[in-house]
Amino acid sequence: MSNENIEILQEEEDQFSLGELGSTENDQFSFEEDEEMIKSDEDDKKQNEIDNMNENIEDNDSFFENDSMNFESETEVKKTESELEISEEKEKSKSTQNLEKPKTPQERMNSVLSTHKESEKKLNKAFQELTQNPELVKADTTEMKEKAKEKELERFKNIRFQNLINPKSDIYESYLREGLLYPVVPQHLLPTKTDIAYERDGIPQLVSQILSRDDVICQKALIILCQMFHKPENIYLGFIEDVLSRVIKLIYDDKALVRQKVTELLYLFSTHVYGRQKILEKLSILNTLSSRFYDEDFIVRKNTYNTFLKLCETQDGIDAVLNLFLFNRLVKLIEDEKMSLKSIILEIIAKCIRYGKPKLMPSSALKLNIIVFFKSLLLSIDNSEEVKISTAKCVQALCYYKEGKELACKYGLIDIFVQLMVVSSPKLKRESASALMWITLNCDAKKKMNKDGIHSIIWMLNDDSDTSFQLSLIKILTNCAEDPIGREIIELNCSTKLKKLSMLSSSPLIVKASRIALSVIYWKPWTKYNFEEESKKFII
């Protein structure tokens, strides 16, 4: 590049900078013309640099061909230094121009298009890789579908009428059938699609639909009523519409779902106080309901037993069961019934024995030789702990009467209950101890207990974990202390423990019971037992 060109460029740059600052007012060149001139100068510069590089390369080739050094002249070195300084100044001026000048819309569009083209290239490359390996694509899609199915199943596993999936989805009907409580629901029955009103306005409409000829409408109405009758307000509205007289007609239906829902509805009525009164006013309803004791469906039988158990919480319900002669039927049903339902039947029997009127109880129970049946239930290995707990309650109820105590002592239930207290779970221990407490009120039972089982009861008194169990043990010891042989054994082995309990126990019931036991142990016909003086001696 010649020195003349360099001088021209310097003059142009000085003029351009002066034009920007506003120092010269008579500048003839515009901004666009200056830009075109600068572009042409830059092109010339690039070409000259390329030519110089080629010349240097040719000169350097001689360095390798000949072993002699070729030094540049001083003039050439000065030229290269001046060219570098000029190029640096031009780059600085160009950067200042770019910062001050904003981008045009075309430049912006071009930058955006370039970024889009780069993204398209990346996508094409990824697509080509997937087409080359289609097996990977299939595996990914199948895994994604399986994960989505698992999420949906977890979400709608415990489906109920309150939380339903979208009815527009294709899987709506299948999920609804899987999530219902009873698997007997037919395919065409979808209870959420019924056209009903809400709450109070809906119950009269549903009650009118119960006796419809269309099975689907009837079943839908029963299902929704069972959901709504969990609220006592809706049960009261059911009384007004007289639901019981309409529902009881469907109890002999051939379909299992109808029978299930009818018995469930009656059970929900029995949980309410006014519902129990309305059922007991009409004994015909109880008589028809008792026919479901022999139903094939497990849920129907369970609902019927639960309704009778709720009704037996009142004296009127127990009298109704005994007047309809259902007691004998319930006792005979225990042998053939399933294990989970045996305990419910035995609890009904226990309430009927304990709170039945004297004309009917315990004579009707003793005629059936029921104590032998209870003994077989306690000794059988197949029966669960719940069944044994409920049989112990039945023995307690029977031993409330004098005849029951005598029969329990006669058939050897004392030894069975002592064994259960040593081995079994805490619930069964508690119930067997309370049964022994009732049995040992008999004189013959006290003598038998003092011979065989008194030492095991004294040993179990050291267990302070269960207060009710400990309380019943203290009462057994008080009963046995009335016999002179038992009094001597208890005084020698257990008096110190009872004194500690009478002074240091946290529960007031145990304190009271242990004081009564000590007064019985130290009883003498000529003097009364003064507990305050004896306690002072014990403290000293």
C-alpha positions as semicolon CSV with decimal commas, in nm:
position;residue;x (nm);y (nm);z (nm)
1;M;0,000;0,000;0,000
2;S;0,151;0,333;-0,105
3;N;0,205;0,635;0,117
4;E;-0,028;0,847;-0,099
5;N;-0,322;0,615;-0,027
6;I;-0,247;0,623;0,346
7;E;-0,246;1,004;0,346
8;I;-0,579;1,013;0,161
9;L;-0,738;0,779;0,413
10;Q;-0,616;0,983;0,707
11;E;-0,760;1,302;0,555
12;E;-1,098;1,129;0,500
13;E;-1,109;1,000;0,858
14;D;-1,028;1,346;0,995
15;Q;-1,306;1,497;0,787
16;F;-1,553;1,228;0,898
17;S;-1,474;1,278;1,268
18;L;-1,502;1,654;1,231
19;G;-1,841;1,608;1,060
20;E;-1,970;1,405;1,352
21;L;-1,856;1,657;1,612
22;G;-2,003;1,943;1,417
23;S;-1,674;2,139;1,389
24;T;-1,707;2,192;1,008
25;E;-2,038;2,323;0,875
26;N;-1,943;2,323;0,505
27;D;-1,880;1,947;0,477
28;Q;-1,997;1,834;0,125
29;F;-1,985;1,452;0,184
30;S;-2,284;1,283;0,343
31;F;-2,277;0,989;0,578
32;E;-2,368;0,735;0,308
33;E;-2,089;0,845;0,070
34;D;-1,831;0,821;0,351
35;E;-1,945;0,468;0,422
36;E;-1,905;0,362;0,057
37;M;-1,557;0,511;0,044
38;I;-1,453;0,330;0,359
39;K;-1,579;-0,002;0,218
40;S;-1,378;0,045;-0,103
41;D;-1,065;0,132;0,095
42;E;-1,109;-0,175;0,311
43;D;-1,131;-0,399;0,002
44;D;-0,812;-0,247;-0,136
45;K;-0,640;-0,302;0,195
46;K;-0,740;-0,669;0,206
47;Q;-0,607;-0,732;-0,143
48;N;-0,276;-0,558;-0,063
49;E;-0,237;-0,763;0,256
50;I;-0,295;-1,087;0,063
51;D;-0,030;-0,984;-0,196
52;N;0,221;-0,903;0,080
53;M;0,157;-1,239;0,247
54;N;0,220;-1,423;-0,080
55;E;0,545;-1,230;-0,131
56;N;0,660;-1,311;0,223
57;I;0,583;-1,678;0,168
58;E;0,791;-1,679;-0,156
59;D;1,078;-1,510;0,029
60;N;1,060;-1,756;0,316
61;D;1,078;-2,050;0,073
62;S;1,433;-1,946;-0,002
63;F;1,519;-1,986;0,365
64;F;1,446;-2,357;0,342
65;E;1,604;-2,406;0,000
66;N;1,930;-2,222;0,084
67;D;2,103;-2,234;0,418
68;S;2,176;-1,863;0,415
69;M;1,971;-1,606;0,610
70;N;1,772;-1,339;0,415
71;F;1,727;-1,027;0,628
72;E;1,463;-0,769;0,550
73;S;1,566;-0,418;0,479
74;E;1,493;-0,139;0,721
75;T;1,251;0,029;0,480
76;E;1,031;-0,284;0,457
77;V;1,015;-0,315;0,837
78;K;0,906;0,046;0,871
79;K;0,636;-0,013;0,608
80;T;0,488;-0,313;0,793
81;E;0,485;-0,123;1,125
82;S;0,305;0,174;0,971
83;E;0,046;-0,057;0,804
84;L;-0,031;-0,230;1,136
85;E;-0,085;0,101;1,313
86;I;-0,325;0,218;1,037
87;S;-0,526;-0,109;1,052
88;E;-0,566;-0,079;1,433
89;E;-0,692;0,279;1,401
90;K;-0,944;0,175;1,133
91;E;-1,079;-0,112;1,350
92;K;-1,127;0,130;1,642
93;S;-1,316;0,374;1,423
94;K;-1,532;0,093;1,282
95;S;-1,625;-0,031;1,633
96;T;-1,730;0,322;1,739
97;Q;-1,946;0,349;1,426
98;N;-2,114;0,015;1,497
99;L;-2,191;0,114;1,856
100;E;-2,340;0,448;1,762
101;K;-2,536;0,324;1,460
102;P;-2,850;0,112;1,545
103;K;-2,936;-0,208;1,353
104;T;-3,175;-0,185;1,061
105;P;-3,486;-0,412;1,051
106;Q;-3,337;-0,615;0,767
107;E;-3,029;-0,692;0,976
108;R;-3,248;-0,800;1,265
109;M;-3,449;-1,029;1,036
110;N;-3,131;-1,182;0,901
111;S;-2,999;-1,256;1,253
112;V;-3,329;-1,423;1,350
113;L;-3,334;-1,630;1,032
114;S;-2,978;-1,745;1,094
115;T;-3,069;-1,869;1,442
116;H;-3,376;-2,053;1,301
117;K;-3,162;-2,218;1,035
118;E;-2,919;-2,342;1,299
119;S;-3,203;-2,491;1,507
120;E;-3,349;-2,660;1,196
121;K;-3,012;-2,816;1,120
122;K;-2,993;-2,957;1,475
123;L;-3,345;-3,100;1,447
124;N;-3,268;-3,260;1,111
125;K;-2,958;-3,424;1,254
126;A;-3,156;-3,565;1,551
127;F;-3,430;-3,690;1,319
128;Q;-3,175;-3,865;1,098
129;E;-3,028;-4,039;1,405
130;L;-3,374;-4,159;1,512
131;T;-3,460;-4,287;1,163
132;Q;-3,139;-4,483;1,157
133;N;-3,232;-4,649;1,494
134;P;-3,618;-4,692;1,500
135;E;-3,605;-4,951;1,780
136;L;-3,495;-4,685;2,029
137;V;-3,795;-4,470;1,935
138;K;-4,040;-4,755;1,991
139;A;-3,889;-4,841;2,328
140;D;-3,914;-4,477;2,443
141;T;-4,278;-4,446;2,337
142;T;-4,382;-4,772;2,509
143;E;-4,209;-4,667;2,832
144;M;-4,382;-4,330;2,825
145;K;-4,723;-4,492;2,776
146;E;-4,669;-4,739;3,060
147;K;-4,563;-4,460;3,296
148;A;-4,872;-4,257;3,206
149;K;-5,097;-4,558;3,273
150;E;-4,936;-4,622;3,610
151;K;-4,987;-4,257;3,711
152;E;-5,356;-4,274;3,616
153;L;-5,405;-4,599;3,805
154;E;-5,243;-4,458;4,119
155;R;-5,454;-4,149;4,090
156;F;-5,786;-4,333;4,061
157;K;-5,710;-4,640;4,273
158;N;-5,942;-4,539;4,560
159;I;-6,216;-4,395;4,338
160;R;-6,545;-4,291;4,493
161;F;-6,845;-4,094;4,377
162;Q;-6,694;-3,770;4,509
163;N;-6,370;-3,795;4,306
164;L;-6,438;-3,910;3,950
165;I;-6,241;-3,885;3,629
166;N;-6,357;-3,679;3,336
167;P;-6,674;-3,836;3,183
168;K;-6,557;-3,744;2,833
169;S;-6,249;-3,968;2,856
170;D;-6,251;-4,310;2,689
171;I;-6,144;-4,494;3,005
172;Y;-6,425;-4,346;3,218
173;E;-6,653;-4,650;3,237
174;S;-6,378;-4,906;3,300
175;Y;-6,224;-4,701;3,583
176;L;-6,563;-4,647;3,740
177;R;-6,642;-5,019;3,745
178;E;-6,301;-5,107;3,889
179;G;-6,325;-4,845;4,161
180;L;-6,670;-4,932;4,297
181;L;-6,693;-5,104;4,633
182;Y;-6,896;-5,398;4,503
183;P;-6,788;-5,591;4,195
184;V;-7,148;-5,695;4,123
185;V;-7,227;-5,368;3,943
186;P;-7,353;-5,438;3,589
187;Q;-7,198;-5,283;3,281
188;H;-7,479;-5,042;3,194
189;L;-7,499;-4,903;3,548
190;L;-7,316;-4,573;3,594
191;P;-7,456;-4,399;3,902
192;T;-7,282;-4,068;3,836
193;K;-7,475;-4,011;3,513
194;T;-7,817;-3,997;3,682
195;D;-8,015;-3,677;3,641
196;I;-8,106;-3,583;3,999
197;A;-8,140;-3,273;4,206
198;Y;-7,912;-3,191;4,499
199;E;-7,960;-3,293;4,865
200;R;-8,313;-3,221;4,991
201;D;-8,474;-3,187;4,651
202;G;-8,299;-3,500;4,527
203;I;-8,419;-3,747;4,796
204;P;-8,792;-3,743;4,697
205;Q;-8,694;-3,796;4,335
206;L;-8,465;-4,089;4,426
207;V;-8,726;-4,248;4,651
208;S;-8,977;-4,238;4,367
209;Q;-8,720;-4,410;4,140
210;I;-8,666;-4,706;4,378
211;L;-8,970;-4,902;4,261
212;S;-8,927;-4,824;3,890
213;R;-8,949;-5,111;3,642
214;D;-8,617;-5,020;3,485
215;D;-8,344;-5,205;3,679
216;V;-8,076;-4,951;3,598
217;I;-8,275;-4,658;3,739
218;C;-8,361;-4,854;4,053
219;Q;-7,999;-4,956;4,118
220;K;-7,871;-4,604;4,058
221;A;-8,122;-4,464;4,305
222;L;-8,025;-4,718;4,574
223;I;-7,653;-4,652;4,534
224;I;-7,691;-4,274;4,560
225;L;-7,931;-4,299;4,857
226;C;-7,680;-4,513;5,046
227;Q;-7,419;-4,243;4,988
228;M;-7,655;-3,967;5,098
229;F;-7,790;-4,140;5,412
230;H;-7,458;-4,111;5,591
231;K;-7,585;-3,768;5,696
232;P;-7,856;-3,769;5,969
233;E;-8,035;-3,477;5,799
234;N;-8,101;-3,690;5,491
235;I;-8,221;-3,982;5,708
236;Y;-8,486;-3,753;5,855
237;L;-8,601;-3,665;5,503
238;G;-8,616;-4,039;5,431
239;F;-8,865;-4,081;5,717
240;I;-9,090;-3,818;5,563
241;E;-9,083;-3,994;5,225
242;D;-9,138;-4,337;5,394
243;V;-8,833;-4,507;5,244
244;L;-8,851;-4,819;5,465
245;S;-9,187;-4,942;5,337
246;R;-9,064;-4,911;4,977
247;V;-8,715;-5,051;5,024
248;I;-8,820;-5,363;5,214
249;K;-9,011;-5,485;4,906
250;L;-8,681;-5,522;4,719
251;I;-8,515;-5,746;4,979
252;Y;-8,617;-6,063;4,790
253;D;-8,473;-5,939;4,459
254;D;-8,271;-6,182;4,246
255;K;-7,985;-5,937;4,193
256;A;-7,716;-5,930;4,460
257;L;-7,647;-5,556;4,424
258;V;-8,007;-5,466;4,511
259;R;-8,003;-5,684;4,822
260;Q;-7,669;-5,542;4,929
261;K;-7,788;-5,184;4,899
262;V;-8,122;-5,251;5,072
263;T;-7,950;-5,407;5,375
264;E;-7,690;-5,129;5,380
265;L;-7,968;-4,870;5,378
266;L;-8,139;-5,042;5,673
267;Y;-7,807;-5,050;5,861
268;L;-7,762;-4,675;5,805
269;F;-8,112;-4,621;5,944
270;S;-8,027;-4,830;6,253
271;T;-7,726;-4,606;6,332
272;H;-7,967;-4,314;6,386
273;V;-8,179;-4,289;6,703
274;Y;-8,505;-4,207;6,521
275;G;-8,419;-4,468;6,258
276;R;-8,407;-4,740;6,524
277;Q;-8,742;-4,626;6,659
278;K;-8,901;-4,635;6,312
279;I;-8,766;-4,987;6,243
280;L;-8,882;-5,120;6,583
281;E;-9,230;-4,974;6,534
282;K;-9,276;-5,211;6,240
283;L;-9,180;-5,565;6,349
284;S;-9,270;-5,693;6,002
285;I;-8,955;-5,522;5,869
286;L;-8,740;-5,712;6,123
287;N;-8,912;-6,038;6,039
288;T;-8,843;-5,997;5,667
289;L;-8,487;-5,883;5,738
290;S;-8,420;-6,197;5,944
291;S;-8,475;-6,406;5,630
292;R;-8,142;-6,267;5,501
293;F;-7,951;-6,469;5,767
294;Y;-7,938;-6,748;5,510
295;D;-7,849;-6,534;5,207
296;E;-7,578;-6,655;4,968
297;D;-7,401;-6,318;4,953
298;F;-7,151;-6,241;5,232
299;I;-7,213;-5,863;5,228
300;V;-7,589;-5,905;5,267
301;R;-7,543;-6,125;5,574
302;K;-7,288;-5,887;5,724
303;N;-7,522;-5,587;5,684
304;T;-7,813;-5,777;5,844
305;Y;-7,606;-5,883;6,147
306;N;-7,478;-5,528;6,192
307;T;-7,834;-5,387;6,186
308;F;-7,944;-5,631;6,458
309;L;-7,634;-5,548;6,663
310;K;-7,719;-5,176;6,646
311;L;-8,082;-5,247;6,738
312;C;-7,972;-5,452;7,041
313;E;-7,808;-5,144;7,193
314;T;-8,154;-5,050;7,326
315;Q;-8,385;-5,252;7,549
316;D;-8,666;-5,237;7,289
317;G;-8,440;-5,395;7,028
318;I;-8,341;-5,684;7,260
319;D;-8,708;-5,746;7,343
320;A;-8,797;-5,747;6,972
321;V;-8,525;-6,003;6,893
322;L;-8,640;-6,231;7,177
323;N;-9,010;-6,193;7,099
324;L;-8,952;-6,288;6,735
325;F;-8,766;-6,605;6,854
326;L;-8,449;-6,509;6,670
327;F;-8,219;-6,605;6,960
328;N;-8,229;-6,979;6,886
329;R;-8,165;-6,917;6,516
330;L;-7,862;-6,701;6,589
331;V;-7,706;-6,965;6,815
332;K;-7,744;-7,233;6,547
333;L;-7,595;-7,008;6,278
334;I;-7,256;-6,975;6,454
335;E;-7,120;-7,317;6,356
336;D;-7,167;-7,274;5,979
337;E;-7,091;-6,902;5,955
338;K;-6,760;-6,747;5,849
339;M;-6,506;-6,641;6,111
340;S;-6,545;-6,265;6,065
341;L;-6,923;-6,286;6,120
342;K;-6,913;-6,520;6,420
343;S;-6,794;-6,243;6,652
344;I;-7,086;-6,015;6,549
345;I;-7,341;-6,292;6,622
346;L;-7,182;-6,368;6,959
347;E;-7,199;-6,002;7,061
348;I;-7,573;-6,000;6,979
349;I;-7,617;-6,315;7,190
350;A;-7,423;-6,161;7,482
351;K;-7,647;-5,854;7,487
352;C;-7,962;-6,066;7,465
353;I;-7,846;-6,288;7,758
354;R;-7,742;-5,998;7,980
355;Y;-8,031;-5,758;7,927
356;G;-8,312;-6,001;7,842
357;K;-8,619;-6,004;8,063
358;P;-8,628;-6,264;8,345
359;K;-8,915;-6,457;8,184
360;L;-8,703;-6,534;7,878
361;M;-8,346;-6,525;8,014
362;P;-8,153;-6,728;8,121
363;S;-8,405;-7,011;8,070
364;S;-8,402;-6,994;7,687
365;A;-8,018;-6,998;7,684
366;L;-7,990;-7,284;7,933
367;K;-8,233;-7,500;7,738
368;L;-7,995;-7,491;7,442
369;N;-7,707;-7,614;7,670
370;I;-7,520;-7,304;7,559
371;I;-7,235;-7,326;7,813
372;V;-7,101;-7,640;7,645
373;F;-7,110;-7,459;7,313
374;F;-6,910;-7,169;7,458
375;K;-6,653;-7,413;7,599
376;S;-6,602;-7,571;7,257
377;L;-6,549;-7,228;7,101
378;L;-6,285;-7,138;7,362
379;L;-6,096;-7,466;7,320
380;S;-6,101;-7,483;6,939
381;I;-5,774;-7,391;6,768
382;D;-5,944;-7,281;6,444
383;N;-6,127;-6,990;6,603
384;S;-5,965;-6,648;6,601
385;E;-5,900;-6,425;6,904
386;E;-6,196;-6,203;6,821
387;V;-6,430;-6,503;6,845
388;K;-6,277;-6,602;7,180
389;I;-6,312;-6,246;7,312
390;S;-6,680;-6,237;7,217
391;T;-6,739;-6,584;7,376
392;A;-6,578;-6,456;7,698
393;K;-6,828;-6,168;7,691
394;C;-7,110;-6,421;7,650
395;V;-6,983;-6,618;7,953
396;Q;-6,972;-6,294;8,155
397;A;-7,332;-6,223;8,060
398;L;-7,441;-6,577;8,152
399;C;-7,253;-6,576;8,485
400;Y;-7,450;-6,269;8,587
401;Y;-7,716;-6,526;8,680
402;K;-7,678;-6,786;8,954
403;E;-7,739;-7,078;8,717
404;G;-7,464;-6,961;8,483
405;K;-7,203;-6,954;8,765
406;E;-7,291;-7,307;8,869
407;L;-7,269;-7,438;8,513
408;A;-6,934;-7,262;8,449
409;C;-6,790;-7,422;8,765
410;K;-6,938;-7,759;8,673
411;Y;-6,799;-7,773;8,316
412;G;-6,448;-7,651;8,412
413;L;-6,433;-7,308;8,254
414;I;-6,211;-7,181;8,539
415;D;-5,904;-7,371;8,421
416;I;-5,962;-7,260;8,060
417;F;-5,976;-6,893;8,155
418;V;-5,662;-6,920;8,373
419;Q;-5,471;-7,068;8,077
420;L;-5,595;-6,792;7,846
421;M;-5,482;-6,526;8,095
422;V;-5,128;-6,666;8,094
423;V;-5,085;-6,716;7,719
424;S;-5,313;-6,491;7,513
425;S;-5,319;-6,127;7,396
426;P;-5,399;-5,836;7,634
427;K;-5,761;-5,799;7,513
428;L;-5,836;-6,165;7,568
429;K;-5,660;-6,153;7,907
430;R;-5,883;-5,865;8,012
431;E;-6,206;-6,037;7,911
432;S;-6,109;-6,375;8,064
433;A;-6,017;-6,204;8,394
434;S;-6,352;-6,026;8,405
435;A;-6,527;-6,360;8,335
436;L;-6,340;-6,524;8,625
437;M;-6,438;-6,231;8,846
438;W;-6,806;-6,318;8,786
439;I;-6,754;-6,694;8,823
440;T;-6,565;-6,672;9,155
441;L;-6,863;-6,516;9,329
442;N;-6,988;-6,877;9,367
443;C;-6,861;-7,066;9,675
444;D;-6,771;-7,384;9,486
445;A;-6,579;-7,178;9,232
446;K;-6,378;-7,011;9,513
447;K;-6,271;-7,347;9,653
448;K;-6,172;-7,477;9,312
449;M;-5,980;-7,159;9,237
450;N;-5,786;-7,177;9,565
451;K;-5,674;-7,532;9,487
452;D;-5,552;-7,477;9,131
453;G;-5,524;-7,123;8,999
454;I;-5,461;-6,881;9,287
455;H;-5,080;-6,885;9,254
456;S;-5,090;-6,789;8,886
457;I;-5,318;-6,493;8,965
458;I;-5,081;-6,374;9,243
459;W;-4,793;-6,398;8,996
460;M;-4,984;-6,197;8,730
461;L;-5,062;-5,918;8,979
462;N;-4,708;-5,780;8,933
463;D;-4,795;-5,672;8,576
464;D;-4,877;-5,299;8,598
465;S;-4,914;-5,237;8,223
466;D;-5,295;-5,275;8,204
467;T;-5,499;-5,115;8,484
468;S;-5,829;-5,285;8,397
469;F;-5,664;-5,628;8,397
470;Q;-5,498;-5,555;8,733
471;L;-5,829;-5,432;8,876
472;S;-6,010;-5,752;8,779
473;L;-5,726;-5,961;8,933
474;I;-5,762;-5,776;9,267
475;K;-6,136;-5,846;9,263
476;I;-6,070;-6,218;9,199
477;L;-5,836;-6,221;9,500
478;T;-6,101;-6,053;9,719
479;N;-6,352;-6,320;9,617
480;C;-6,103;-6,600;9,690
481;A;-6,005;-6,442;10,026
482;E;-6,354;-6,509;10,162
483;D;-6,256;-6,877;10,174
484;P;-6,019;-6,948;10,471
485;I;-5,769;-7,149;10,263
486;G;-5,740;-6,874;10,005
487;R;-5,707;-6,611;10,277
488;E;-5,398;-6,778;10,420
489;I;-5,236;-6,815;10,077
490;I;-5,302;-6,451;9,981
491;E;-5,183;-6,318;10,320
492;L;-4,853;-6,499;10,291
493;N;-4,778;-6,424;9,925
494;C;-4,966;-6,112;9,821
495;S;-5,038;-5,884;10,118
496;T;-4,728;-5,668;10,069
497;K;-4,808;-5,610;9,701
498;L;-5,165;-5,509;9,787
499;K;-5,038;-5,265;10,054
500;K;-4,808;-5,102;9,799
501;L;-5,092;-5,067;9,551
502;S;-5,322;-4,922;9,817
503;M;-5,068;-4,647;9,889
504;L;-4,867;-4,586;9,573
505;S;-5,099;-4,662;9,280
506;S;-5,188;-4,377;9,044
507;S;-5,543;-4,490;8,963
508;P;-5,807;-4,437;9,237
509;L;-6,000;-4,751;9,138
510;I;-5,703;-4,977;9,213
511;V;-5,645;-4,799;9,545
512;K;-6,006;-4,857;9,646
513;A;-6,010;-5,222;9,532
514;S;-5,680;-5,306;9,707
515;R;-5,806;-5,154;10,035
516;I;-6,121;-5,363;10,014
517;A;-5,906;-5,674;9,948
518;L;-5,689;-5,602;10,254
519;S;-5,998;-5,555;10,472
520;V;-6,123;-5,898;10,359
521;I;-5,785;-6,068;10,410
522;Y;-5,735;-5,933;10,765
523;W;-6,097;-5,974;10,866
524;K;-6,164;-6,123;11,211
525;P;-6,502;-6,175;11,374
526;W;-6,417;-5,989;11,697
527;T;-6,241;-5,684;11,541
528;K;-6,269;-5,476;11,228
529;Y;-5,972;-5,404;11,007
530;N;-5,853;-5,047;11,067
531;F;-5,675;-4,951;10,747
532;E;-5,523;-4,625;10,874
533;E;-5,335;-4,792;11,161
534;E;-5,213;-5,077;10,940
535;S;-5,095;-4,834;10,675
536;K;-4,891;-4,640;10,935
537;K;-4,718;-4,962;11,038
538;F;-4,644;-5,038;10,675
539;I;-4,493;-4,692;10,619
540;I;-4,271;-4,722;10,932
